[in-house]
Amino acid sequence: MDVLDRLQSGLFFQQLRVIDSVPNSNHPNPLEDQSVPRADCRYVSPPSDHAPGPTHTPSLSHTPETPLPLLSVSVDVELHGRLCTTRVTQQFSNTSSCVAQNAKYIFPIYDGSVVTSFRCRVGSDRLLEGAVKTKEAARADFHHAVSQHKVAVLVEELAPEVFETNVGNVPGQTTVKIEITYANLLKVDNSTGGLVLTIPTSIAPRYGVAPEWYSANQPLLTEGLRVNVQASMPAIIRKMESRSHPISVEIGSVAHHNFTNFAVGATSETLDLSKGRATLAGRSAVLDQDFVLYILSSSRESTKSQALAAAQPDQPSLTTVAVTIHPGDLFLQGANTEGFDGEIIFMADRSGSMSSKMHSLISVMNVFLRSLPQKCFYNIASFGSRFSWLWPASEKYSQENLSIASQYVGSFEANFGGTEIYSALESVLGHYNKRSDVATSVILLTDGEVWDVDNVIQLVRRTVLNRESNIRFFSIGIGDRVSHRLVEGIGQQGGGYAEVVPESSMGSWQESVIQMLKAALTPSRLQCEVHLDQGLTTRTSERQVSGYTLHYPTMIQAPYHIPMLNTFSYFSLYFILERGLESLPATVTVSATTDKGEKLTTQLPLQKATDQTAIHHLAAKALMNDYETGKSWLHTLNSSLESTNPAAFNKVLEQQAQHLGQKWSITSKWTSYVAIDRTSIKHHEISIQKADTIEIAHLTRPRPRPAPFFDLPSSMSSESGTELPAVVDLAPPALPPTLSNSMCSGSVTMMSVDSNALPNSIRSREDTELEQRLCKSIRERMKGLVWAFKRPRNSSPYVNENSRVTKPPRSITMPSSIQAEELLSLDKILLTQEASGKFHLGSFRHELSRKYGTLALERFLDDMFDNNLSVQRSPGFRHLHLNILAVVYITDQHAASKGLWELQVAKARQWIKQKIIELLKEKGDLKELPEISLEDLERSIITELHEKDPRGT
């Protein structure tokens, strides 16, 4: 198979062949010692017809595997703004009466996450907790323990997002629990400013040559999946919804770590709407797609640029500073896309795996094409195992070329074989405009996976760093099983950004990609630098390490090299300083240089944080990644030692990495885990290590699709923010003062609060007053009732052909005088736009005039053309009138989809202004350009309509 089957996280065990039963007490190197114990009746014998189990561990090679049943998976998440801590607990069972000698467990983590702890509980009396050791020592401990028939665990990183654990000697009739905790920063949704939590529950499909030793076994999830998310935001939570699974949401509710806190919360009169809880509704879900949760609060405080400083635990003389950079709120907030005269290249994945998504791809490509500005050049490439280009070089945007491109996109089929992204991106080098004064933005749309992720990212990075080019890369991952490392890596190293759009939300994903196009049309690339005051960033000193002289910085920065950023980017940078908190400056200086050489500078206040241990782990992970990729401070400041004495440099590098890994429990190519038995406070016979990155083979057999969910999310919203929804179903009174809403896709909107109208403080006075009013209204009207929003099963129309959950489209309230079928859908209206910006809706002119033909519009046109009948009877005037009505209709009836139509409406307004000037010239009255504010006209029309009909009927 070209595309590897998806792997559900699971545990396997395999029998070892017997060579020698004499253990080596000196813990020999496992790569040299091939002795293993002789098998006896205590070990499980797999079925005789089972294929040999593959592995790259010498003592475990060519041995059969048998699946160990996966009983349950529990995921507990704590969110504090963007900071996320996830604990995954998977429970397995050896139901046999014999010992399972080698149980293989495979699990994914979100890209960029740092594993902070690993624990394994065998039975009820043995808890093994990991501590870092060097790789060689950990591997030797594991093999020695296996040879002694003792419980042992070996963890290897097969790919940056995929870990494999070998648990040796699991006793019969015993349950095994493996608990992994990791931390990461949540991704920001650029179209809304909300936060997106992604929990990988299985290994994504990948394309490429698979190592031949890997098996295709998989276990079954017998007791289901449990997900519990506790969110604490800096402002009121307006919405929590799942884009992948059915969830239940409680706003104002948090878990209590002890009974005292629970008692206080149960009797409290305060409802904290900045906190919320989301849980998976039911436990019938299987591990077939990533769990995605969207959180929107009334303030964007947690997504803004900020600088935090925290003293390192048990060593207050060392400090970690975390700086989050979002150039959009620091420098170029009002970027103009209409004047973009550069180049846009679309890379469309047409591999076989895109078959179910091809209709959505065609739809969004059509919106892309009609959203482009008139001065730009563009091209389209299709790729799979081969690639093809629409034109040899980009063509200028025109009606003729738009028709050609639309016809080409309309012919799209998923018939390009496998997914070879590297060769497709490499072909860009022969097709893009290489002039340094022409900005090129490449937008990649793919759902595929490749195993050579690092090669793809390095290709993108090399291309962007070429000083003779002016190119950026943006990436959109489509589907429920995207490799976040691949997509995010292309966006970050390419000077753009990335979005992942789950297949279950295909009805709304166009808005996200249009926002990406808006970013691509913003021509500036920014080379950013971050400085602490007092010259701390640039000073270095000489130190002796292992007998070699090193240039050592006063402060360590990771990542050491900041990639090109744009106004839509989010980038995190860390500093490790040999200073206490009190000696740090009050501000951090962020500077940026544009493509035109313009210097931009701003300052961020440096906030002191307490109990933020995750900051130190994330900083250590970033530094370890620099060490592994060869881009750290050590490589940059000591390049002469690396070139003259590579062996010495590698020795120093290994020592630095081992020290970092042992201090912060970071696995790497130089460091590993060894487990501690809490019952004896001694080193136990278990070691956990991370091996060198390798490619994974065919991971598993395909599984059947899950049964669809048919419930529809409900909404709790009002214009005032205090009105309550009608009670649809009653439930027993709730103990704590929380708002409960059980639903399918988990959408809960608390109130219509304009996030831009709120101040940026952590807890504003408006938020507090709003909470108090809502709490009072709740208590007076509901009297302890819990809202349960339900829908009869099998009644939802929002299920696609594959019986996958899809996000229901936004409700569109049509005026009574215009039935829904009398007007085209928004998508079809947008498809009628020409390259010039003109809409063709002649057959609906009567309906639009009946609704929006107001006195405000008539006065505007009469004043503009002095009631000239000859002008008003011309075809050009009729097109002008119709397009004004079309723009008002779109902005009024489809305001919630602004992210989708924003660029096209901007083009339409530009066409309207040009048409007015053209008609005035024909009339001969144009002496000077009139001031035309179409936005004011649109507001006047809508205001007049609302005054005549407040209910919008």
N, C-alpha and C positions, 0 to 999 in steps of 0.2 A: 504494500500500500504506500502511496506517496505521502498522504497526510496521516500522521500517527494518530491512533485512537486515543481517546481521552481516558485519563486515569483518575479514578476515585481514590482519595487518600486511603491507605490501607496498610495492613500488616500481614506479612507472610513468614512462614518458617520453612527451613530446609534441613535435610539430614546431611551430615558430613561423612565423607568416606574416611576409612580408618587406615592410617599409615603407621603410627607409632603411639603408644600409650604412655611413654615416659615424658613427663613434663620437664621443661627447662626452667629451673629456678632462677636463672639469671635474666629472665625477660629478654630473650634474644630478639633481634630484628626480625619482624614477621616476614619481611621480604626474602630473608635468607633461610629461616627455619620453616620447613614444610611439614613438621610433625603435628599431628592432631590425635585426639584420643580414639581408641577403638570403640566401635558402637556396641551397645548391649541392649537389653530389653527395655531400658528406661527411655530410649529414644524413639520418636515417632517414625514409622516407615511410610513414606508417601505412596500413592498409587503407582503400580508398576508401569502403567502406560503413560505416565506423565513425562513431559519433555524435560531434559536437564535444565536446571535453574542456572541462569547466567549470573555472573558477578565478576568484579575486577579485583576482589581480594584474593590473594593467592591461595590461602588455606581454605577458602570457601568455593573454589572454582569447580565447575562441572558437577554440581550437586543439585538434586531435584528440590523443587519448592512445593509447598502445600499452603493454601490460604488459611490464615487464622481469622476467625469471624470478627468483624468490626461491629461492636454492640451499639455504640452511641458516640456522638460528637457533640461537645458543648463548647460554645464560643462566648466568652464574656469580655465585653469591651467597655472601657471608660474613656470618655471624651472630655477634654478640657480645652475648649476652643479648637485649634487645629491639632493639638497634641493628643495622640491616640495611643492607648495601651491595650493590647489584645492578649488574652489568655485562651489558648486552644487546648482542650482536654479530650483525648480520644481513648476510648475504653475497648479493650480486646479481651478475648477469652480463649484459653486453651482447654477445650472441653474434653480432650483425651486424658486418659489416666497416665500417659507417658510424657516425658519431657520433650518439649519442642526445642530442638537444639539451636536453630537459627530462625528467628522471626524477623522478616524484612518489612519495615514500615516506611512509607513514602508520604511526604506532606509538602504542601506549598506554603510560602509566605509572600506577603506583598512586597514588590520590589522597592528597595530603599529602606526596608525595615531592618532593625537591629534586634537580634535575639538576646534578651537580657537574662533569661533563666531557662533551664531545662531540668525537669524532674521526671522520674520514672518510679511508679509504685507497683511493686510485684506482690500480689496478694494483699493481705491486710496488715502485715507486720514488717514490711521492708520498704523504706522510702530512700531512693537514691537521688541525690541532688548534685548537679554538675558544678565543677570548678575547673578553670582553665589550666592546662599544662601544655608543654611543647608537643608537637605532633608525634614525634618519634616515641616519646615516653607513653603517650596515651594509646597509641596503636600497639605498643608492646604489652601494656597492661591488659588490653582487651584480649589479645591472643593467648596470653598466659592464663587469664581467667577462664577462657573457653576450654583450654587444655586441662584445667582443673575441675571441669564440670560445674563451674560456678556461674551465677547470673552475671552477664556482661552486656554492655551496650556500646555500639560503635555508630557514630553519626558522620555521614559524608555529605558534602554539597555536590550534587550531580550537575547542577546549573545554578546560577545566582538566585533563582526563584524556587528551586527544587532541592529538598533535602531527603536523604535516605538514612534510616536508622536500622541497624542490625542488632536485635536483642537476642543474646545467647542464653540458652538453657532456661527456658520458661517452664516452671514446674507444671505437672498435669493438674487438671481441675483448678486452674488458677486464673484470676482476672488480672490483666495488666492495664495500668493507666499511664499514659504518656502526656505530660503537660508542658507546653511550650509557651513562653511569654515573649512578646516582641513589641517594640515601640516604633512609631512612625508619625509623620506629619500628614494630615488629611489633604487631599487635593481640593483645589478651589474650582468651582464651576464658573467659568468666565462669563457665561450668558446671564447669570443671576447673582453671582457673588455668594452663593451657598457653598456648603462643604459636602464633599462626597466621601463616604466611607466604603471601601471595598475590602471584602474578606474572601480571599481565594480559598475555595473548598476542594479544589482538585487541580490536577496538572493540565494545562492547556494543550491542544493539539499542535504538533510541530512538524515542519517539513524539513527533510534532509536525510542524509545517510545515517542510519541507526546502527549503533554498536550491536554486534551479533549476539552478545552474551545476555541481553536483557530479555526477560520473560514477559508474557502477556496476561498473567494472572490478575485477578481482582477479587476483593471480598464483597460481601453484601452488607449494607447498613441495616441492621435488624431492628434497632430501637429508635432510629430517627435522629434528626438534627435539631439542636437547641441553640438559639442565638439570643443573647440578652445584651442590649446596648444601653449604657447609662450616659446621658449627655448633659454637660454643664456648659452653657454658653455665656458670653459676656452681656447678652441682651435677651429680650423675650424671644422665645422660639415661635416662629410663625408657622412652620411646616416641618413635618417629618414624614417621609414617604420612602418606601422601598421600590426600586426600579427592577427588582428581580424576583422577590418572594412575597407572599402574603404575610403581613405583620399586624400586631396590635400596638397601639401607641397610647401612652399616658403622658400628658403634659402637666408639669408640676410635681412629678413623682420621681423619687430617687431611691436607690437601695440604701438600707441602713446596715452599718457594719457591726452594730451591737444593739441590744434590746433598749438601752437608755435612749439612743438616738431615735429608735423606732417609736417609743412612747412619746417623745417630744414631738415628732412629726405627726403622729396620729391625733394629737390634741391641739396642734398649732392652728391659729387663725389665719396664718399667712400662706398664701399659695404662690410659690416661686415659679413663675412662668418661664424663667430662663433655664429650667431643668426639665428633662424629659426622659422617658424610657420607651424603648422599642423592643418588642420580643417577637420571635417567629410564631405565627399563628398556626398551631398544630405541629406535630412532629412527624408528619408523613413525608416531608421533603427529603429528597435524595441529593447526594453531592454531585450534581450534574452541571452546576453553573455557579459563578461567583455571586456572593451576597452583596448587594449594592444598596446603601442607604443614603438618602439625600436629606440634608438639614439646612433650613433657612431661618435665620434670626433677623430681628428688626434692626440690627446694626451690623456693619461690616468691620467692626473693630478687630475681630480676630483674623481678618484676611488682609489687613493693611500692613505696610512696612513697619517693622519694629525691631528693637534691640533689647535683649534680655541678658542679664549677667547672673551667674549663680556660683557660689563657692563650692569646690569639690568636697564631697563628704570625707570627714576624718583628715582633711588636709586643707584648711582654710587659706593657706598661703597660695594655693592654686585656684584659678578662676576660669570658668568657661563662659564665653560670650557667644550668644546665638543671634545672628542678624538675618532677618527675612527681608528680601528686597522685592518690591513690586513697583517697577518703574512707572506704571500707569498712574499711581497716586502720588508719585514723587516728582515727576517731570512733565510728561506730555499727556495731560488729561484730555485735552480737546483736539486730538489728532484728526486731521481732515483727510478723508479717503477719496473725495470726489476728484481731486487733482492728480491722482496717481497715474503716472505715465510709464510705469515699469512693466514687468513681465510676470505673468502667473502661469504656472505649469501644474496641471492636475494629473496625478498618477492613480489610475483606477485599477484595483485588484479585480481581475476577471477569472480567477482560478476556480476550480470546481467547487470548493467549499463556500463560494459566494452565491451559490444557486438560490438559496432561500432569501437572500438579501438583495438580489439584483434589481427588483422593482424599486426598492428604497434607494439604491444607489443611482438609478436612472432619475428618480424624482429629485434627489438632492443635487445631482449634476445639472439638471435643467434650471433649478433655482440658482445655482452657482453662476451659470452662464448669463442669466438675465440680471444678475446683481453686479456684474463687472462694470467699471467706469468706462466711458467712451474713449478715453485716450490710451488705454492700456493695450498691451500685446498678450496673447495667450496661446497655449497649446495643450493637447490632451494625449496622454500615453496610457495604453492598456498593457497589463502585464500578468504573467502567471509563470509557467516554466519557459515562456518566451515573452517578447514585448513588441509592441508596434506603436508608431506615432501617427497622429492625425496629419501633421504637416512636418516637413523636414526642419523647419524653424518656425518660431512663433509668428502668428499673423495678427495684424491690427484688428481691434474690435470694430465690427461693422455689421449691418444687417445681413449682408451676403454671407459673411463668415459665421455669423450666429446661426443662420439656417443650416449651413454645412455641419457645424458642430452639433446642433440639435439632432440632425439626422444621424450623425455618427453615434451619439449617445443613445439614441432610440434603438439602435441595432445591437446594443450590449447583450451578450450572453456569457454565462459562466463556462466558457469553453477554452480556457487558456492553460489547462492542466494544473500543475502544482504551483507553489508560491515561492518564487525565487526573487526575493526583494533586492538582494545585493546587485545582481546584474541589471535589474530595472533601474535602480538609483544610479548605477555606474553609467548607464546610457544617457542620463541627464547631462553629463559632462560634454557630450557631443552635440547637444541640442539647445542649450540655454545661451542667452546673450552674454558674452564674456566682457562686455564693456563695463568698466568700473563705475561709470555714471548711470548705469541702468540697474535698478534694483530688481532682483529675481526672487520670487517666492514659490517654493515647491510644496504642494499640498498632497500628501500621500493618504489614500483611503484603502485600508486593508483589514481583513479579519484573520489573516494567516499567521503562521509561526515559523520561525527558522531557528535552528540550533546554533548557527554561527552569529548570534546576536552581536557579540563584541566586534566582529568584523564589519557588520553593517554600520554600527555606531561610529567606529573609527573612520570608515569611509566618509560619513557625513561630517565628522569633525575635521578631517583633513581638507575637505572641500571648502568648508566655511572659513577655516583659518588661512586659506590661500589669499594673500593680500591683493592679488590681481583680480579677484572675483568679488562680486557683491550679491551673494546668494544666501537664502535662508531656507530651512526645511521645517514644515509643519506636518503633524502626523495625527490621523484619526483612526483609532482602533474600533472596529465594528464587531459586535457580538458579545456573548456572555463569557468567553474563555480566552480573552486576549492576553498576550504576554505584555504586562505593564512595563517590564524592563525594556523591551524592544520599542514600544510606542513612546514611552516617556523619554528614553535615551535619544531617539531621533529628534524629538522636539526640543529637548534641552540642549544637546550638543549642536543642534542645527540652528540655534539662534531664534527659534520660533517657540512653539509650545505644542502640547499634545492633548487630545481629548479621547476618552473611551466611551463609546455609546453602546449600552447593552442592547441586544436584539429585542428584548422584551419592551423597550421604550422606543421602538422604531417610529411611532406616531409623532414623536416630539423631537427627534434627534436633529432635524434640519436646523433648528434654531442654534444649536451648539456649533454646527459647522459653519453657519453663516457668520457667527461671531468670530470664528477662526479666519474666515475670508476677510472680515473687517480688519483683523490684526495683520493679515498678509498684505493688505492694501495700505497699511501704515508704513511708509518707506524707511523710517529710521531704524538702524541697528544701533544699539548702545553698548559700548565697552565700559563696564562699570568697575569701580574700585571702592573699597571700604577702608577707612582709616580711623584708628583711635587717636586721640590727641596725644601730644607730647612725643611724637615721633616714634611710637612703639612699633609701628608696622615695618619700618625699613631697617632698623638696627639689627646687626648680627654680631656674634662673638665666636671665638675659636674655642673648641673643647676637644679633649682627648677621649676617644671612645675605642676600646679594644686596641689601643696603641696607635690609632690613626687620628690625625687632626681633621676635625670637621668644622665647617662653617655652620653655626647654629643660630637660628633666629631668636630674638627676644621673646617673640610670641609665635606660636605655630598656627598657621591658617590652613583650613581644610573645607572644601576643596581649595588647593593652592592656586589653581587657574580658574578664573571666572569666565564661563563661555559668553558669547554674544547674547544679549538679552533684547527684548522688545517691550513695548508698553503693556503687553498682556502677560508677561512672564511672571512667575513666582520662583524665587531662588533663595535657598538657605545656605548660609555661610557660618562657619564656626571658628573661634579663636580660643586657644589654650594659652593662658598667661601665667607666669610665675609672679603673681601679684594678688593681694587680697582685695576684697570688694571695695573697701574704703578708699583705696588708692587709685581706683579707676576714674577716668574722666566722666563728666556728666553727660556728654553727647558722643555720638558716633557720626562721622562725616561720610556721606555717600556721594561720589562724583561719577559723572558719566560723560563720555565723549561720543557725539553723533558721527554719522558718516561724513558730514560736511565739516567736521572739526570743531563744532560748537561745544563748549564746555558748560556742563550743568552741575550744580552743586547744591546739596541740601544736608540738613542735619537731623538725626533722630535722637530723642532722649534715651539714655541708657537706663532701663528699669532694673532694679534689683529684685531678684526672685528667690524664693525659699522653697524647699521641698520639691525641686525640679530635677530629680536625678536622671530623668529621661534625656535632658539636654546633654548631659555628659556622655551618655551612651550613644546618642546620635552623632555627637562630635567625634567620638572615638571611631564609630563606623565610617564616617566620612574620611577620617585620616587613614584608616586601614584600607579603604578603597583606593586612596591616592598611592599608598605603598604598593598595592597589588597591580595597579595599572601603570606604574612608573611615572607618575605625574606629581609626586609629593615635593615638599620643601627640600627633602634630602636629595632627590634627584636633581632639582634645579640649582641649589646652592653648592652642590658638590659634584658637578658634572666632570670636573677634572679627575677626581679620584675614580669615578666610574669608568672613565675612558682609559686611564693609565693602569689601574689595578682592579679589574672587574671582580676578582675573587674577594679582595678585601672589602670592596663596596658591598657586595652581596652579603658578606658576613655581618657588616654593620647594619645593613638593612634588615636582616633576619633578627638581629638582637633588638633593634628598635621596635619591630613589629611584635615580637614575642613579649616584650615588656608592656606594650600597649594592650595586647590581647589578654595577658594575665591580669592586668589591673582592672579592665572593664569587662572581662568575660566575653571577648569578641573572637569568634572563630575566624580562621583565615588559612592560607596555605602554610603558615608557620605555627599556628596555635590550635589547640584542641581542648576538649573537655575531659575531665576525669570526675566521676561521680563520688559523692561522699554519702556514707550510710549514716543517717541521723541517729540511729539507735545506738551506735557505738562511737560516733564522732571520730571515725577513722576512715582512711581511704578504703573504699569498697572496690571489689573486683569489677568495676565498670568504668569504661572510658568513652568519652564522646569527642569525636574529632571531625574536622572539616577537611576533606581531601581536595586535591587540585580539581579545578573545573573540567568536566568532560561532557561529551554529548550523550544524551540518553537515547535508548533504542525505542522500539515499539513498546509502549508502556502497558497497554491493556487492551482487552476486548471492548468493543462498543457496548453500551448499555441502552435499554429501551428508554424512550422519552418519558418524563413524569406525566402523571395525569394533570390536566389543566385545572386551574383555579378559575372560578367563575364569579367571585364576589367583586363588587365594585366599590372603590373607595368613596368615602363621604367627605364632606367639607364642613368646617366650622368657621364661618367667616361672616363679617358684616361690615358695612361702611363705617359705623361708629366704633366698632371694636368691642362693644358691650352687649349687643343683641345676641340672644342664644338661639340655636336651631330648635326646630320643633322636635318633640320627643317622638321618635319612631318606635322604639321598643324599650320597655322598662326592665330594669335589672335590680337585684338586691342592693341596698345602700353600700357605698364603698367606705371602708374604714378611714384611710387617709384622705385629706382634702385634695384629691387629684381629679383631673379630667381624663376620662377613659374613652377610647374610641377603638373598637375592633373592626378591622376592615381587611380587604384582600390585599391590595397593593400598598396599603399603609399610608395613605395620604391623609394628613390632618392639618388643616389650616386654622390657626387660632384666631386671627383677626386681620383685617386689612390695615396694616400699619405701613406707612411710607418710610422705608429705611433711610431715604435721603433727607427726610424731615427731622430725623432724630439726631441729637448730638452724638459725638463719638466717644463719650465717656463710657466706662465699663458698665456702670449701673446709673442710668440717667434718671432725673426726677420724673420725666414724662413716662418712662417705663414703670416706675414705682406707682405713680398715680393710676396708670392704665391697669396695672395688676389689681390695685385696690378696688377700682370700680368694677372690674370683671368679677373679682372674688365676691363682692357684695351682691352683685346681680345673680351670681351662681347660687349663693346660699339662700337668697330670698325666693328664687323661682324654682330651683331644682330640689331643695331639701333632701340632699343626699342621693338623688337619683343618679344612676350611671347611664350614660348614653351608649346605646349599642346600635350601630348603623349596619343594617343587614340588607341583603338582596337575595331573592330566591335563587337557588342554584340553577345552573343551566340557562340563565336568562341574560347573561352578558353577551353583547354583540362584539366584544373586543377580544376575540380569539382568532389568531391567524390560522393559515392552512396547516401549520405544523402543531397546532394545539399548544402553542406557547403563550404564556401570559404577555399581553401587550398593554402598554399604558393607554388608558382611555383618552380620547382626544378632548381638548378643552371644549366646554359647552359654549355654543354660539347662540345667543338670543336673537332671533330674527324678528323684525318688526311685523306687526299684525297685517299691515298692508302688503307685505312682501313675503310670501311663503318661502320656505327653505328651498323648495325645488325650483322657484322662479329665478334664483340667482346661482351663479356658479360657486363652487367651493373656493376657498382662498387659494389653494394650490392651482386650480384651473385659471383663476383670475390672474395670478402672477405669471402663468405661462403665456398669457396673451400679450405680454409686454414686448415691444420691439427693442432693438439695440439703442435707439434714441431715447427710450424712456416712456414712449407713448403706449397707452393701453388700448386694446381693441375690444370694446364692450357695447357695440352699437345696438345689438338686439335687446340690451337691458337698459337702454337709456330711459325709457318710459318709467320703469320701476324705480330706477335711481332718482329720477326727477320727482316722482310722486312722494318719495320719502325725504329727500334732501334738498329739494328745490325751494329754499327758504328765501325770505325777504333779504336776509344778509347777503346771500349770493347775488340776487338780482341787483341790489344797490351797488355791490362791488363791481359787477360787470358794466352797469350803466355809467358809473362814475369813470371807469377806466376808458370806455369807448364813447362817452358823451351821447348815449342813446342812438348811436349811428345804426340805422336799420340795415344798411348795405353790409356792414361788417357782421351784424348779428345773424344775417341770413346766409353767410358764407359757410362752406364746409369746414374751413379751419376753425371758425368760431364754435361750430357744433362739436368738433373734436376737443376743443379747449374746455367747453362746458362739461362734456362727458368725463374727461379726465379729472377735473376738479371734483366731480361727484364721486368718481371711483376712489380717489385718494381719501375723501371724507368717509366713505363707506368702510374702507379698509382700516383706517385709524380708529374709527368709532366702534365698529362691530368686531374687530379682531385686535383690539388693543393688547390682549394677553399674549398675542403672537408677534409682538413688535420685533423680537429678535430675528424672526423669519423674514418679515417684509421691510425692515428698516432701510436697507440699501436700495431696494427697488423703488420704494416710495420717494427716497431722496432723488433718484433719477427722474421719476415722474414729475416731481416738483420743479426740477431743473428744466424739463421739457416744457412745462406749463409757462414758466417765466420766459423762456425763449419764444414760445408761440405768442404770448402777449406782445412782446417787442416786435415780432414779425408782423402781427396784425396792425399794430400802430404805425409801423413803417408803410404798410400798404395803404393805410388811411391817409398818410401824409402828415400826421399830427405829432410825430415823434421829434421833439426838440431836445429833450434830455431824458435819460433813462429814469423811469419812475421807480419809486421805492415800493417793492412788492413783498408783503409778508403773508405768504400763504398759510403759515401756521396760525397767525392771528385770524385769518378768514375762516379756517377750519374750526377753530374754537368758537367763533361767533355763530357759525352754522349749528354746531352741536348744542351750544347754550340755548339758542332759539328753539331747537327741537325739544330740549328738556323742559323749557318753560311752558311750551304748549302741551307737552305730554310727559309729566314728571315720571310716570311709571315706564316710559319707553315702549308703550304699546301702540 
